[in-house]
Amino acid sequence: MEAEHVIRNAQAPWPEQKGSDKLRVWGANQKGALIQVIFTLKGPDELEFDSLTAEEWADLDDDDEVIYVIHAMPLTESMKRKFRRRRK
């Protein structure tokens, strides 16, 4: 949930493209801690069956994209300085 919160509340200049299909976001979670999230967007046909609940599968349309988190971590002190500079 923390990673999803950061992704959904991303503010410019995020998300950033990282590679051909990965995106990166830096932002604050619900408690204010700064985290980095690396993710990709996948269509329903790219997901493994056990990756969603039956209700989530039922709610998906063919053109929906699902956030697939690859990596999430707290920002280092160096990253926090960069984050603050970039937000100004």
C-alpha atoms as a printed R data frame, in Angstrom:
   type eleno elety resid chain resno       x       y       z
1  ATOM     1    CA   MET     A     1   0.000   0.000   0.000
2  ATOM     2    CA   GLU     A     2   2.861   2.426   0.681
3  ATOM     3    CA   ALA     A     3   4.246   1.995  -2.809
4  ATOM     4    CA   GLU     A     4   0.827   2.402  -4.405
5  ATOM     5    CA   HIS     A     5   0.224   5.588  -2.395
6  ATOM     6    CA   VAL     A     6   3.510   7.081  -3.617
7  ATOM     7    CA   ILE     A     7   2.764   6.131  -7.235
8  ATOM     8    CA   ARG     A     8  -0.781   7.476  -7.205
9  ATOM     9    CA   ASN     A     9   0.299  10.753  -5.581
10 ATOM    10    CA   ALA     A    10   3.403  11.336  -7.717
11 ATOM    11    CA   GLN     A    11   4.154  14.943  -8.577
12 ATOM    12    CA   ALA     A    12   6.346  16.298 -11.373
13 ATOM    13    CA   PRO     A    13   9.014  15.448 -12.336
14 ATOM    14    CA   TRP     A    14   7.894  11.921 -11.439
15 ATOM    15    CA   PRO     A    15   7.323   9.309 -12.672
16 ATOM    16    CA   GLU     A    16  10.572   9.030 -14.604
17 ATOM    17    CA   GLN     A    17  11.140   6.515 -17.367
18 ATOM    18    CA   LYS     A    18  13.851   4.001 -16.423
19 ATOM    19    CA   GLY     A    19  14.651   1.637 -19.230
20 ATOM    20    CA   SER     A    20  12.146   0.612 -21.839
21 ATOM    21    CA   ASP     A    21   9.286  -0.375 -19.545
22 ATOM    22    CA   LYS     A    22  10.167   0.669 -15.982
23 ATOM    23    CA   LEU     A    23   9.158   3.844 -14.167
24 ATOM    24    CA   ARG     A    24  10.591   5.411 -11.006
25 ATOM    25    CA   VAL     A    25   8.849   7.581  -8.445
26 ATOM    26    CA   TRP     A    26  10.222   9.298  -5.365
27 ATOM    27    CA   GLY     A    27   7.690  10.526  -2.836
28 ATOM    28    CA   ALA     A    28   6.270  10.420   0.661
29 ATOM    29    CA   ASN     A    29   4.201   7.554   2.020
30 ATOM    30    CA   GLN     A    30   1.159   8.116   4.263
31 ATOM    31    CA   LYS     A    31   3.427   8.627   7.286
32 ATOM    32    CA   GLY     A    32   5.667  11.132   5.487
33 ATOM    33    CA   ALA     A    33   8.659   8.826   4.974
34 ATOM    34    CA   LEU     A    34  10.345   9.331   1.601
35 ATOM    35    CA   ILE     A    35  10.576   6.224  -0.541
36 ATOM    36    CA   GLN     A    36  11.590   5.187  -4.046
37 ATOM    37    CA   VAL     A    37   9.357   2.894  -6.068
38 ATOM    38    CA   ILE     A    38  10.344   1.180  -9.309
39 ATOM    39    CA   PHE     A    39   7.319  -0.169 -11.152
40 ATOM    40    CA   THR     A    40   5.843  -1.099 -14.484
41 ATOM    41    CA   LEU     A    41   2.349  -0.982 -15.901
42 ATOM    42    CA   LYS     A    42   0.982  -4.295 -17.142
43 ATOM    43    CA   GLY     A    43  -2.134  -5.237 -19.022
44 ATOM    44    CA   PRO     A    44  -4.373  -8.060 -17.792
45 ATOM    45    CA   ASP     A    45  -2.915 -10.433 -20.390
46 ATOM    46    CA   GLU     A    46   0.579  -9.963 -18.880
47 ATOM    47    CA   LEU     A    47  -0.374 -10.875 -15.307
48 ATOM    48    CA   GLU     A    48  -0.058 -14.204 -13.569
49 ATOM    49    CA   PHE     A    49  -3.371 -15.609 -12.405
50 ATOM    50    CA   ASP     A    50  -2.458 -15.675  -8.695
51 ATOM    51    CA   SER     A    51  -1.266 -12.036  -8.710
52 ATOM    52    CA   LEU     A    52  -4.805 -10.692  -8.158
53 ATOM    53    CA   THR     A    53  -7.818 -11.705  -6.115
54 ATOM    54    CA   ALA     A    54 -10.978 -12.946  -7.825
55 ATOM    55    CA   GLU     A    55 -12.630  -9.561  -7.139
56 ATOM    56    CA   GLU     A    56  -9.708  -7.674  -8.684
57 ATOM    57    CA   TRP     A    57  -9.827  -9.894 -11.789
58 ATOM    58    CA   ALA     A    58 -13.585  -9.318 -12.077
59 ATOM    59    CA   ASP     A    59 -13.078  -5.532 -11.978
60 ATOM    60    CA   LEU     A    60 -10.483  -5.509 -14.779
61 ATOM    61    CA   ASP     A    61 -11.312  -4.446 -18.308
62 ATOM    62    CA   ASP     A    62  -9.171  -5.495 -21.258
63 ATOM    63    CA   ASP     A    63  -7.718  -1.984 -21.614
64 ATOM    64    CA   ASP     A    64  -6.901  -1.526 -17.890
65 ATOM    65    CA   GLU     A    65  -3.324  -1.308 -16.714
66 ATOM    66    CA   VAL     A    66  -2.164  -2.700 -13.381
67 ATOM    67    CA   ILE     A    67   0.670  -1.219 -11.325
68 ATOM    68    CA   TYR     A    68   3.284  -3.929 -10.802
69 ATOM    69    CA   VAL     A    69   5.818  -2.903  -8.136
70 ATOM    70    CA   ILE     A    70   9.307  -4.226  -8.793
71 ATOM    71    CA   HIS     A    71  11.165  -2.525  -5.962
72 ATOM    72    CA   ALA     A    72  10.517  -0.112  -3.094
73 ATOM    73    CA   MET     A    73  12.981   1.283  -0.574
74 ATOM    74    CA   PRO     A    74  13.504   4.264   1.730
75 ATOM    75    CA   LEU     A    75  15.429   7.121   0.143
76 ATOM    76    CA   THR     A    76  19.043   7.445   1.263
77 ATOM    77    CA   GLU     A    77  20.235  10.792   2.635
78 ATOM    78    CA   SER     A    78  21.818  11.571  -0.736
79 ATOM    79    CA   MET     A    79  18.568  10.743  -2.537
80 ATOM    80    CA   LYS     A    80  16.592  12.921  -0.097
81 ATOM    81    CA   ARG     A    81  18.808  15.929  -0.944
82 ATOM    82    CA   LYS     A    82  18.250  15.329  -4.680
83 ATOM    83    CA   PHE     A    83  14.515  14.923  -4.073
84 ATOM    84    CA   ARG     A    84  14.270  18.259  -2.274
85 ATOM    85    CA   ARG     A    85  16.298  20.062  -4.976
86 ATOM    86    CA   ARG     A    86  14.213  18.633  -7.798
87 ATOM    87    CA   ARG     A    87  10.901  19.580  -6.193
88 ATOM    88    CA   LYS     A    88  11.804  23.271  -6.042
